[in-house]
Amino acid sequence: MPNIKSAKKRVKVTAVKSLYNQMFKSRMRTLIKKYDAALASGDKAAAQEAYKAAVKAIDQAVSRGIIHKNNAARKKSSFTVKLNTMA
């Protein structure tokens, strides 16, 4: 438990930022699951919309430092391949 005033503030700020990052990551995962569900249903239009939303969320996560850029590139590449192979 911190005793110094600035350290107490850092604990509060870190807790708020951690919660925000957790919410954002959860939202990103939800959009990814929706994309996978759209692929499984076979509806190409729904899959394309879900793809756009998932890629946007991944790009935002990278810009905020929530996930690594190589991780994002791998996810987006995989999503693109899945969408393109969908007949």
Secondary structure, DSSP 8 states (H G I E B T S, - for coil): ---SHHHHHHHHHHHHHHHHHHHHHHHHHHHHHHHHHHHHHT-HHHHHHHHHHHHHHHHHHHHTTSS-HHHHHHHHHHHHHHHHH--
